[in-house]
Amino acid sequence: MESSAMEKTEEQPMSKNAKKKLLKQQRYEAKKAEKKAYEKEQKKKEVERKRKEWEEKLASLGEEEREKLVAGRRELRKERMEKRSEERQLKMEKLREAKSSGQNVVIDLEFAHLMSSSEVNSLVQQIMYCYAVNGRSASPAHLWLTSCIGEMQKHLERLPGYDKWVIEKEERPYIEVFDNKKEKLVYLTADSENVLNEMDPKAVYIIGGLVDRNRWKGITMKKAVEQGIQTAKLPIGDYLKMSSSQVLTVNQVVEIILKFLEAKDWKDSFFQVIPQRKRCESDSADCNEELEEKSDAEEKDVKKRIEPSDCESVDDKDDLNVKRQCIEA
């Protein structure tokens, strides 16, 4: 079901700045794919090197020493597996407890039809990261995926272990799922005039699952206003200056909320989650001038100064850990 807010919102032509950001994102994606391929090959070589070293070491030992070394390695592996199993059980217990007492956080997937296949895939990666970071949190939230249908649902179902996730998967839109507590629905949008200084444990906070908001400015705000539900924005401006838009990715918003639920400190939450390339920590008036004075030559140096658009996904360094945690869930 599509809301009339989405029907009325026309796709806006891309500005020069948006085109520039898109080009940067494409270069970033190309570089990222190249880097992943290289790292995969290096990892393969490293595994082969260690295997040969192990075989050579065993071959150099006597039978008794060899058996002792193999037994020790098996015991170490067993201990690691047991520890990982205990951690997984503890995580699952926390997530189950969060279903009854955790902060309700909804990821609204009703915008899936407005995104390209690559953007949908990017959002899926962000959702995967949300689930993983929620499992690691000391105060996990009760996560919901609403309007989880069609292509979005198919993409999510392809994720290894998705069927075991401790997360609510709803085909219905949130407005129907929470029809008995509409007054507690709060759509988080950078376009709101209401600042979220404190979080209400009984509220249901909604995050728009939309990649590349440059094409759909104000769409989440329009949707919330038309549905007659509350809106709010994170108090980013009270604690730091952003080098560009205050629009964050889905996984960044979820992680900020989780950090705040743990420490009740917005500033610390923002500085831990928001990438430095998106923020200007200086309080001086020269901050924006310095950003504007960056040369085109610097901007072309993608390797040193990568600045993907809001359709960025999970950072490379977290990819493997996130995927492993999601599969093990």
Backbone torsions as a table, in degrees:
resi	resn	phi	psi	omega
1	MET	NA	129.2	179.6
2	GLU	-105.4	133.7	178.3
3	SER	-74.8	155.9	180.0
4	SER	-66.8	-20.6	176.9
5	ALA	-63.2	-39.2	179.9
6	MET	-74.6	-31.3	179.3
7	GLU	-69.1	-34.1	-176.4
8	LYS	-81.3	-22.0	-176.5
9	THR	-80.4	119.9	179.1
10	GLU	-94.6	143.7	179.0
11	GLU	-65.2	127.7	-177.4
12	GLN	-87.2	143.0	177.4
13	PRO	-63.8	147.2	-177.3
14	MET	-73.6	133.8	176.8
15	SER	-78.4	170.4	178.9
16	LYS	-61.3	-38.3	179.6
17	ASN	-66.6	-39.7	179.3
18	ALA	-66.0	-40.2	178.0
19	LYS	-64.0	-38.2	179.2
20	LYS	-64.5	-41.8	179.1
21	LYS	-66.9	-37.8	178.9
22	LEU	-63.9	-42.0	178.3
23	LEU	-62.4	-41.0	177.6
24	LYS	-62.1	-41.7	-179.4
25	GLN	-64.4	-40.4	179.4
26	GLN	-64.4	-41.0	177.8
27	ARG	-65.7	-38.2	179.1
28	TYR	-63.2	-45.5	-179.9
29	GLU	-62.5	-41.5	179.5
30	ALA	-63.4	-44.3	179.1
31	LYS	-65.5	-38.0	-179.5
32	LYS	-65.3	-42.7	179.3
33	ALA	-63.6	-41.3	178.8
34	GLU	-64.2	-41.7	179.6
35	LYS	-65.2	-41.8	-179.8
36	LYS	-64.1	-41.3	179.0
37	ALA	-62.6	-42.2	179.4
38	TYR	-64.5	-45.8	-178.9
39	GLU	-64.6	-35.7	178.4
40	LYS	-63.7	-42.8	179.5
41	GLU	-66.6	-40.2	179.1
42	GLN	-66.0	-38.5	179.0
43	LYS	-65.1	-40.3	178.6
44	LYS	-61.8	-42.6	179.4
45	LYS	-66.4	-38.7	-179.6
46	GLU	-66.6	-40.0	177.4
47	VAL	-62.4	-43.9	179.9
48	GLU	-64.6	-39.6	179.2
49	ARG	-63.3	-44.3	180.0
50	LYS	-66.8	-35.5	178.5
51	ARG	-63.6	-43.6	179.7
52	LYS	-66.2	-40.1	178.4
53	GLU	-61.0	-42.4	-179.6
54	TRP	-64.0	-45.4	-179.7
55	GLU	-64.2	-40.0	179.0
56	GLU	-66.5	-37.9	179.3
57	LYS	-65.6	-44.1	178.8
58	LEU	-62.7	-40.2	-177.8
59	ALA	-66.0	-25.7	-177.6
60	SER	-85.2	-7.0	-176.7
61	LEU	-101.3	160.2	173.4
62	GLY	-75.8	168.8	-175.3
63	GLU	-60.7	-44.2	-178.4
64	GLU	-65.6	-45.2	178.9
65	GLU	-65.0	-36.4	179.9
66	ARG	-64.8	-44.9	179.5
67	GLU	-63.2	-39.1	179.5
68	LYS	-65.0	-42.2	-179.6
69	LEU	-65.8	-42.2	179.2
70	VAL	-65.3	-42.2	178.8
71	ALA	-62.9	-41.0	178.8
72	GLY	-63.5	-39.2	179.7
73	ARG	-67.9	-39.5	178.1
74	ARG	-63.5	-40.4	-179.7
75	GLU	-66.0	-40.7	178.3
76	LEU	-63.5	-42.5	178.2
77	ARG	-64.0	-39.6	179.4
78	LYS	-63.0	-42.2	179.5
79	GLU	-63.4	-41.1	179.2
80	ARG	-64.5	-41.3	179.9
81	MET	-65.6	-40.0	179.2
82	GLU	-65.3	-41.7	178.5
83	LYS	-63.8	-43.0	179.0
84	ARG	-64.0	-37.9	178.9
85	SER	-65.0	-41.7	178.5
86	GLU	-63.5	-43.2	178.9
87	GLU	-63.3	-39.0	-180.0
88	ARG	-66.3	-41.4	178.9
89	GLN	-64.3	-41.6	179.3
90	LEU	-63.2	-41.9	179.2
91	LYS	-62.5	-44.0	-179.0
92	MET	-64.5	-37.2	178.0
93	GLU	-63.9	-42.5	179.0
94	LYS	-63.9	-40.7	-179.4
95	LEU	-68.0	-37.1	178.1
96	ARG	-67.7	-39.3	178.0
97	GLU	-65.0	-36.5	-179.8
98	ALA	-64.3	-24.7	179.7
99	LYS	-65.5	-23.7	-179.8
100	SER	-106.6	-25.8	-175.8
101	SER	-128.4	-4.7	-177.5
102	GLY	-80.5	163.3	177.2
103	GLN	-67.0	127.0	178.7
104	ASN	-74.8	122.1	178.0
105	VAL	-129.8	121.3	-176.9
106	VAL	-106.2	136.5	169.9
107	ILE	-106.0	111.9	-175.7
108	ASP	-82.2	113.2	-176.5
109	LEU	-100.6	18.3	-176.7
110	GLU	-74.0	-4.6	-179.4
111	PHE	-98.9	8.2	-174.2
112	ALA	-56.0	-36.5	-177.0
113	HIS	-69.5	-12.0	180.0
114	LEU	-90.3	-4.8	-174.4
115	MET	-109.8	153.9	175.5
116	SER	-76.1	170.3	180.0
117	SER	-60.5	-40.9	-179.9
118	SER	-67.6	-34.2	178.8
119	GLU	-70.9	-38.2	176.2
120	VAL	-61.9	-43.1	178.7
121	ASN	-62.4	-38.8	177.6
122	SER	-62.5	-42.9	179.2
123	LEU	-65.2	-38.5	177.7
124	VAL	-60.0	-42.4	177.8
125	GLN	-62.6	-39.0	179.0
126	GLN	-66.1	-39.7	178.5
127	ILE	-64.8	-40.3	177.6
128	MET	-59.4	-42.6	178.8
129	TYR	-66.0	-40.4	178.6
130	CYS	-56.9	-45.7	-178.7
131	TYR	-64.2	-43.1	-178.9
132	ALA	-64.4	-46.2	-177.4
133	VAL	-70.2	-29.3	176.1
134	ASN	-66.9	-38.7	178.4
135	GLY	-66.6	-29.1	179.4
136	ARG	-83.2	-17.4	-174.7
137	SER	-67.9	145.2	176.4
138	ALA	-71.3	-26.2	178.3
139	SER	-128.5	74.5	-176.7
140	PRO	-63.7	150.7	178.0
141	ALA	-92.3	167.0	173.3
142	HIS	-92.9	97.7	-174.8
143	LEU	-83.6	141.4	178.5
144	TRP	-128.1	140.9	168.9
145	LEU	-115.3	113.0	-179.4
146	THR	-110.0	157.6	-174.1
147	SER	57.2	38.1	-178.4
148	CYS	-85.9	83.9	-176.7
149	ILE	-139.2	175.0	172.4
150	GLY	59.5	-141.0	-176.2
151	GLU	-61.6	-37.6	179.2
152	MET	-60.5	-45.4	178.9
153	GLN	-61.9	-41.5	179.6
154	LYS	-63.5	-42.7	178.7
155	HIS	-61.5	-43.8	-179.0
156	LEU	-66.4	-39.4	-178.3
157	GLU	-67.2	-16.9	177.2
158	ARG	-78.9	-13.7	179.8
159	LEU	-70.7	129.9	178.0
160	PRO	-59.9	128.5	177.4
161	GLY	84.2	-0.7	-176.6
162	TYR	-59.1	-34.9	-178.6
163	ASP	-65.5	-16.1	-179.2
164	LYS	-102.6	-0.9	-179.1
165	TRP	-59.8	137.8	173.9
166	VAL	-89.9	81.8	-176.9
167	ILE	-154.4	146.9	-179.7
168	GLU	-80.3	125.1	179.6
169	LYS	-114.8	103.9	-174.8
170	GLU	-113.3	129.5	175.2
171	GLU	-77.2	-26.0	-179.5
172	ARG	-77.4	152.3	174.7
173	PRO	-69.9	156.8	-176.3
174	TYR	-59.7	-30.9	-178.1
175	ILE	-63.8	-25.9	176.3
176	GLU	-89.4	-39.3	-179.4
177	VAL	-60.8	-40.2	-178.1
178	PHE	-111.0	39.9	-177.7
179	ASP	-64.6	-21.0	-179.7
180	ASN	-90.8	-2.4	178.3
181	LYS	-140.0	44.7	-178.9
182	LYS	-59.6	-32.2	-178.3
183	GLU	-69.1	-12.7	-179.7
184	LYS	-100.8	-1.3	179.0
185	LEU	-76.7	131.2	179.6
186	VAL	-132.6	113.5	179.5
187	TYR	-87.0	122.4	178.9
188	LEU	-85.4	115.3	-179.0
189	THR	-145.9	139.0	-179.2
190	ALA	-66.0	-14.2	-178.8
191	ASP	-85.8	-7.0	-178.8
192	SER	-73.7	151.0	175.8
193	GLU	-92.1	-10.3	-179.0
194	ASN	-89.8	126.6	-178.7
195	VAL	-95.2	131.2	-178.9
196	LEU	-86.9	90.7	-179.9
197	ASN	-83.7	-35.3	177.7
198	GLU	-131.5	151.5	179.0
199	MET	-101.4	133.0	179.2
200	ASP	-88.5	118.2	-178.4
201	PRO	-57.8	-25.4	-178.0
202	LYS	-91.6	-7.0	-178.7
203	ALA	-79.8	160.0	175.8
204	VAL	-115.8	109.2	-177.2
205	TYR	-92.2	130.0	-174.4
206	ILE	-111.5	134.3	178.3
207	ILE	-117.7	128.8	-179.1
208	GLY	-72.7	120.9	178.5
209	GLY	-84.0	77.4	-176.8
210	LEU	-138.5	127.4	178.4
211	VAL	-100.5	143.2	-178.3
212	ASP	61.8	67.7	-179.8
213	ARG	-70.0	-9.6	179.2
214	ASN	-59.7	-28.9	-179.8
215	ARG	-83.4	-17.2	-174.4
216	TRP	-132.7	57.1	-176.9
217	LYS	-60.9	131.3	175.0
218	GLY	76.0	7.5	-173.8
219	ILE	-67.7	-37.3	-179.8
220	THR	-70.4	-37.4	178.2
221	MET	-64.5	-45.1	179.0
222	LYS	-60.3	-41.1	-179.7
223	LYS	-63.4	-45.8	-179.0
224	ALA	-64.4	-43.0	179.5
225	VAL	-61.9	-44.3	-179.3
226	GLU	-65.4	-32.3	179.7
227	GLN	-83.6	-8.5	178.3
228	GLY	72.4	33.1	179.3
229	ILE	-112.0	163.1	-177.5
230	GLN	-69.6	156.3	174.2
231	THR	-131.9	158.2	177.4
232	ALA	-160.8	158.6	175.5
233	LYS	-126.2	151.2	177.8
234	LEU	-66.1	145.5	-176.8
235	PRO	-78.6	49.2	-177.3
236	ILE	-60.2	-47.4	-176.5
237	GLY	-61.0	-19.0	-179.9
238	ASP	-78.7	-16.0	-172.8
239	TYR	-123.6	-23.6	179.4
240	LEU	-156.9	160.7	177.4
241	LYS	-98.2	134.0	178.5
242	MET	-92.2	140.8	179.8
243	SER	-75.2	-15.1	177.6
244	SER	-148.0	-135.7	-178.6
245	SER	-69.0	153.2	176.3
246	GLN	-87.3	5.6	177.8
247	VAL	-73.8	126.6	-179.2
248	LEU	-113.2	165.7	176.5
249	THR	-75.9	164.3	-179.2
250	VAL	-58.7	-46.7	-177.3
251	ASN	-66.0	-32.0	177.9
252	GLN	-67.5	-42.3	179.5
253	VAL	-64.2	-44.6	179.6
254	VAL	-61.8	-43.7	-178.6
255	GLU	-67.0	-37.7	177.0
256	ILE	-61.6	-44.9	178.7
257	ILE	-59.9	-44.2	-179.2
258	LEU	-64.2	-40.9	178.3
259	LYS	-63.1	-40.2	-179.4
260	PHE	-67.9	-39.0	178.6
261	LEU	-62.1	-30.5	179.7
262	GLU	-77.7	-50.9	-170.4
263	ALA	-108.1	-12.6	-176.9
264	LYS	57.1	38.0	-177.2
265	ASP	-134.9	105.3	-177.4
266	TRP	-65.3	-45.4	-176.4
267	LYS	-58.7	-48.3	179.3
268	ASP	-62.4	-38.9	179.8
269	SER	-62.8	-45.4	-179.8
270	PHE	-63.5	-46.3	-175.6
271	PHE	-69.8	-25.1	177.9
272	GLN	-77.7	-28.6	-171.4
273	VAL	-105.8	-46.1	-174.9
274	ILE	-70.1	123.0	-178.7
275	PRO	-58.3	146.0	-177.1
276	GLN	-61.4	-30.4	-179.7
277	ARG	-65.2	-19.2	-178.9
278	LYS	-96.1	-6.9	-177.3
279	ARG	-124.8	155.7	177.8
280	CYS	-121.1	102.7	-171.8
281	GLU	-74.7	-18.6	-179.3
282	SER	-70.7	139.8	177.7
283	ASP	-93.5	2.3	-176.7
284	SER	-79.3	160.6	179.8
285	ALA	-72.6	-14.0	-178.4
286	ASP	-79.3	-7.7	-173.8
287	CYS	-57.5	-53.4	-178.3
288	ASN	-65.9	-33.2	179.1
289	GLU	-64.3	-38.3	179.5
290	GLU	-65.4	-38.7	179.4
291	LEU	-64.6	-39.3	-178.5
292	GLU	-70.9	-25.4	-176.2
293	GLU	-83.7	-0.1	177.9
294	LYS	-64.4	132.4	-175.7
295	SER	-80.0	160.4	177.9
296	ASP	-62.9	-32.0	-180.0
297	ALA	-62.0	-38.9	178.8
298	GLU	-67.5	-39.0	-177.6
299	GLU	-65.3	-28.2	-179.4
300	LYS	-77.1	-14.9	-178.9
301	ASP	-80.9	78.3	-173.2
302	VAL	-64.2	-35.5	-176.1
303	LYS	-64.5	-39.8	-176.8
304	LYS	-89.3	-31.2	-173.4
305	ARG	-131.9	62.3	-178.1
306	ILE	-76.1	131.7	-178.4
307	GLU	-137.2	75.9	-178.6
308	PRO	-66.4	159.7	-179.7
309	SER	-77.1	-172.8	-177.2
310	ASP	-68.4	-4.5	178.6
311	CYS	-93.8	22.4	178.6
312	GLU	-69.6	157.4	179.4
313	SER	-111.6	-147.1	-179.1
314	VAL	-77.6	141.2	178.3
315	ASP	-63.2	149.6	-178.1
316	ASP	-53.8	-43.1	-174.0
317	LYS	-64.1	-21.2	-178.9
318	ASP	-98.2	-13.3	-172.6
319	ASP	-51.1	-54.9	-174.5
320	LEU	-65.4	-43.3	179.2
321	ASN	-63.0	-42.5	-179.4
322	VAL	-62.8	-48.5	-178.3
323	LYS	-62.4	-40.7	-179.9
324	ARG	-64.2	-42.7	-179.1
325	GLN	-65.5	-38.4	-179.5
326	CYS	-68.6	-39.3	179.0
327	ILE	-66.0	-41.6	-177.5
328	GLU	-70.2	-22.1	-179.1
329	ALA	-63.0	NA	NA
